[in-house]
Amino acid sequence: MNLIAVQQDVPHRKLCTDCGISRTDDPSRCGSACQFINPDYTTLERRVHGRTRMTQGDIEPFFGVVEDMHQASLRPRRAGAQWSGITTRLGESLLERGEVTAVLCIGADPDDRWRPIPKLITSAEEMASCRGMRMGYAPLLELLEPAIEAGHRRLAVIGIPCQIYALRALEKELDLEHLVVIGTPCSDNTTTENFHEFLSLLDAAPETINYLEFMPDFHVELRFENGAQRRIPFLQLPIADLRDDFFPLTCRTCVDYVNTLADITVGYMGGRGEQWLIVRNARGQQTLDHIQAELSLKPPTTGGKRKAAVQGFIDNTRRATGGLPLRRMPQWLRPIVGKIMPLTGPKGLEFARTRLEMKAAESILHLRRAAPKRLKTMIPKHVWKLAEPYGISPEKDEV
């Protein structure tokens, strides 16, 4: 039997991504479990991984606790997968071996391929229904209590950072024998309705688009129902045409882009066209070991320089948060720069570090504008450290 969350209205909160805890029997737990109230990554890293992240070097200060890291592909690539299908395959493997009896993850609304619906999957065959990317808010953790009540005490959860933070914060009080957490890095989220609006700006027939991905070579890749593909340079995207509130404040102030509290993180930013795996603890390694024979694994690589790209992003963010118009590149220059960026821009792990420094600065600058009192509780020390090289340091009342 598979459980599917039923969407219902919940009270509006300024900083809330509707992870699902507010829909449970005890919504007051949001106060201690929410990433956007008073996150404590140091305590949770020690509890989950047995140690906290190292503060020196160019790996753990950016990516959290790392035991191993890979650039990877599943062979053969699975049909309908966003990349090659590693995340789904990990869930399948856990169910096939009986290590867990259910996987809590995200599938698609039957009436809208882009709308996320939380699902509790109990058979390996059903995991395929959760392949691919969705855009919107999904109360994944709403199904925690029904899953446990149905007898699932050996559980896997596949989720984005704000969902996984809340899960880890509440883990000790859950009646679970075994928990495996597979995290995916998050990107700036928006409502499903807003996403449809974005698709309509990209193509005259948005209803025929069945795949969209922001690639690490500075392009967006679109695929269509008829098999056609199209690639759009980042600089040619109609970002300036989006409404001001297209991205909510939560996603502009997220401090855990790479899902640091998962046992294993499966993403793309450091993968250079393949997937990027971050193994964070022994449980994550064991989960990967069971499908390793099906994977092509190699060490991640890096290249290019990030400083100019990050500084340009910060300058534009400062203008936006100050109510000033963004500096726009002339239209005639965009195709030229769009061809140069994949050649000279940051690649692999340097691309991932670029995005993390951008997110650190963005979070601080937007909170200073919209919710300055939240800075002292919402921004961890390691995020301030990422922004420091760009002249962004805490004021005395911000820590």
Buried (B, 14 or more C-beta within 10 A) or exposed (E): EEBEBEBEEBEEBEBBBBBBBBBBEEEEBBEEBBBBBEBBBEEBBEBBBEEBBEEEEEBBBBBBBBBBBBBBBBEEEBEBBBBBBBBBBBBBBBBBEEBBBBBBBBBBBEEBBBBBBBBBBBEBEBBBBBBBBBBBBBBBBBBBBBBBEBEBBBBBBBBBBBBBBBBBBBBEEBEBEEBBBBBBBBBBBBBBEBBBBBBBEBBEEBEBBBBBBBBBBBBBBBBBEEEEEEEBBBBBBEBEEBEEEBBBBBBBBBBBBBBBBBBBBBBBBBBBEBBBBBBBBEBBBBBBEBBEEBBEEEEBEBEBEBEEBBBEBBEBBBEBBEEEEEEEEEEEEBEEBBEEBBEEBBBBBBBBBBBBBBBBBBBBBBBBBBBEEBBBEBBBEBBBBBBBEBEBEBEEEBE
